[in-house]
């Protein structure tokens, strides 16, 4: 799954400003598996998974769990078809409706939906590819970037009633609220931006009905021509396992049944993709463990969340995955590289 390369340029510039050097972003690009030619013109898109990894490694490198959110708040424009449709929409309600309709063109991993209820409106996020649910920092980047675009389009310093995430960040929640200037809830049932109902009526100063109509026709053609992304069996399995957390790791038989396959067919398809159920579980546990440590969860909480009998079993597994005990990893991510603060990091 690919996304607009412009987002990576925003992220690398934000990281360069934060550190005061370019070496850190270049190192993280390499760590993510991106070469200079992968992001240079005429490249227009890149892997959404690599975007998620770049964001995670950047946050870990500088020891700032809010870096992705800060970078998101720095997003002021988007050179995509959805960005231009939004620019020429009448008001924020039209912007949100258009995002819900066309966002799959630029990010096939998620879907957006506008919900109006009582005295508030919500921009809801759901996973088309649930394997992306593990990338907490990317999720934060996307929601704060969506808010920044709303502000830029309406030219109003709009503050949501609340922003909600499904993952937890422990004591870091206060840091996010301080950054945002409005309530940010973690551990919520869904991912969404809650706005006052009156916000839907905020006009977009660049509104142009003729241009919007032309772009809507173009967007509909793109939507019709864009094939629905086919999820690998691995991604579908990861999504099911992720949803079963905390505390439970589904067995292969249960995942196969949920996917409408026999265990034999499920195992064969994973083998055809170059993996196995055990590899998927190990990779997901390793990945989430590192994210949970960064999020500030205790080792006992992480052990339970990932379905281990006790903390010792988790620590043994973590050392097998990474070559270091959890405590050493925690020390590394909480003692970042020295940076040069040149003002806002976004």
N, C-alpha and C positions, 0 to 999 in steps of 0.2 A: 504494500500500500504506500502510495507516494503523496507528499504534500508540497505546498509551494516553497521553493527555495528561499524566498524572501524572509520567511520566518527564521531560518538559520542565520541569515545576515543580521537580523535584529538581535539575535541571541549572542552572536560573536562580538558585535559592536558593544553590547551591554557588558559582556565579560571583559573586553579590552578596557573599557572605561573604568570598570571596577578595580581591575588589577594594575592599570597604568602601563601594561605591556601587552604585546601580541603573542608572546611565547606560550602563555597558558592556553589560550584558545586554540592555537595551532597544535599543541600537544593533545588537547582533548579531542580535536577533530581526528587526529591519528588514532587515538585510543578508541574512538567510536567506529573506526573503519572507513573514514572518509579521506579521499585524496584531494589535493588542490584542484585537480581537473573536474572532480565531482561536483564542486560548488561554484566553479567559475563559468561565465557566459560561454556557450549558450544554455547551460544547464538551467532548467526552469523548475524541476521538482527533485525531491530526494526522498529516501525511505523514512516513513513515519516512525519506524522502530529506531532508526539511527537518530532521529530528532529527539526521541525520548531518552536515549542513552546519553546524547550530548548534554541535555538539560540536567540529567542526574549527575553525571561526572563533573559538570561545572559547579553545581551546588556543593558536592563533596570536596572539590578541590579548594574552594574558598571558604568552606565551613559556614555557609550561609544558606539555611534551609529556605529562606524567603527570596533567594535570588531569582527563581523562575517567576514568582509573582511580581517582583519588581520589574523584571524585563517585560512582562505582560502589560504592566501599566504604562510602559513606554511605547506601546504600539499605537501609532496615530493614523496609519493608512494601510490599505491592502490593495495590491495590484492584481486582483483576481476578479473574475466575473461577478462573484457575490459581493466583493468590495465595491465595485462600480454600481451594481444594482442598488446597494444600500445608500451610496452617495447621492443618488438621484431619486430616492424615495421621499414620500411626502412627510412622514413623521416616524417616530420610533416604533410605533405599532407595525407599520409597513416594513421597516427594517427587520424586525423580529420575525414577521411572517415570511419574508423573503429568505432569511437565514434558515428557517425551518424547512422551506421548500428546496433550496439549492445547495445547502452546505455539504451534502454528500459529494458534490463535484470536486470540492477542494480538500475534503478530509473524510474519506470513506470509512474511517474507523468509528465515527460517532454520528449520532443523529440528534437534532435539536427540535424542540417543540415549544410552542408558546401556549401557556395555560392562564386563563383569566378566571379568577374566583373571588367573589366578594369585593373587597377594597384593595386587592393586590393583583399583580400579574407576575408570572414566573417564566423564565427561559430555562427549560429543563434539558438536561443532557443525559443521553442514554448510550450504551455501548452497542454498536453493531458488531464490533470485534472485541469480545470481552477480555481478550488477552492483554489489551491496553490498560485494563483497570489497575494493573500492578504499578503503572508509572505515575506515582502520585505527583511528582514535581511537574510533569507535563500537564497533568490535569489542572493544576494550579495556574500554570502559565496560560492555558487556553481560556479559563474563566476570567482571569484578570485582564487578558488581552481583549476579550469580548466586551468587558466593561469599559476599557479604554477606548475602544472603537465607538461605543455608544456615546461616550462623552465627546469624542472628536466630531462625530457626525452631527450631534445636536448643539455643539458648542456650549454645553451646560455641564457644570461639575456635578454630575449626577451621582448620588450615593444610594445604593440599594438598601432596602430594609434589612436584608441579610443575604450572605452568600453561603452556600452549603456544599460540603464535601462528604463523601462516604468514608474516607479514610480518617485515621486519627493521628494527631501530632503531639499529644501530651501537652506539656507546659509551653510548647512553641505556639499554641493557639493564641496566646496573648500577644506574641510578636507579630503574628499575622494581623490581628485586630488593630494593633498600633500602626502598622504599615497602611492598612486599608482605610482606617478612620470610620469604620462602620462594623457591625457585628459579623463575624465569620464563624460559622458553626462547623465543627468536624465530628465525624461519627454519625452523620445524618443518614436518613433512609435513602435520599437521592442527591444528585448533583444538580444544583440550580442557583440561579440568581433571582432573588425575590425583589420586585420593584413596586413602588406605590402605583396604583392604577392611573393616577394623573400623568405619570411618566410616559405612558403610551401616546399622549397627545403632544409631546414635545416635537416641535417642527424641525425638519432638516433644512438648513439654509440653502443648501445646494440643490434642492428639489428641482427636477426638470422632467415633467410628465412624458414628453416625447422621447427623450433619451431613455427614460426608465422603460417605456413600452418596448423600444427597440431591444434593450438589453434583456428584458424578460423573454422576448421571443428567442433570442440567442441562447439564454439560459435553458429554456425548455428544449431546444435542439440538442444542447450539450447533455442534458439530463437523459434524453431519449437515446443518445448515442453512447452513453457511458454504461458499460456492462456492470452488473452487480458484482462486486468483488467476491470471488470464491474463497471461502475460508478453508485453510488446511485443517485436517483432522486434529492436528496438534493444537492449533489456536482454539478450536471449539472445545477440546478437552481442557485446556488451560482455563478457559472461561468458566466451565462447570466447576473445576476444582477451586478457583478463586472465590466463586459464589458460595461454596460450602464452608469457607472460613468465617470466623475463627473457630479453632478447636477440632475441626473435622477435615480429614483428607479422604476424599472418596476413593473407593477401591476401583480397580480397572473394570471389574464387572458392572459396577454401578454407572460408571461413565459410558461404557459401551451401550448399556441399556437406555440411558438418557439420549444417546445419539441414534438410537434405533438400529443398532448393529449387534451381531453376536460378538463375543469376546475374541473369537478367532479372526473375524473380519476386521475388527478394531485394531488388533495387534498387527495384522498384515498391512493395513493402511499406514500405520505409524512406521512400520519397517520400510515401506516404500518411500516415506518422507525422510528416512535416515535417522529415525529416533525410536524410542520405546517409552512405554508408560513410566517405567522407573526413572528414565532420564528426564522426562517432563516434570515429574514430581520433585526430583532432586534440584533441577534448574529453577523451578518456581520457588521452592523453599529457600534456596540460596539467595535468589534475587530479592524475595520479600524480606528475608532476614536482614539483609543489608539496608533495605529501605526502612524497616521497622527500627533498626538501631539508630539510623539517622533521624527518624521521627521522634526519638526520645523514649521509646518503650523500654521497660526493664527486660532483662534476659528471661525472667520467669514468665512475663507476659508474652514474650515472643515464643517461648517454648510451647506454651499452651495454644497460642494462636495457630502455630504451624503443626499442631497435632502430635507433639512429642510427649512421651511419658513423664519426662522430668528435664530439668535444666542441663544435667550432665549429658544426657543423650543428645540434646540440641548442640551443646558446645563441641562434642566429639564430631558431629556431622559438619558443623561450621568449619572446623579446622580441616576436615577432609576436603571440603569444597574450596576453601580459600588459602589453606596453608598457614593460617594464623587463628588464634582463639578470638572469640567475639570481643573480648576486652581490648585486644590490640587494634582491631578494626575501629572500635569506638574511639580509642585514643587518637587514631589517625584522622578521622573525620571531624573530631572536635578540636584539633590543633592544625588549622589550615595553613596554606602557604601565606607568606607575608604579601599583603596587597597595598597598593597606593590608591587611596580614596581621592578621586578627583570629582567629587560632587555626587550626584545621583547615579546609581548603577544602572538605571533604566533609561 
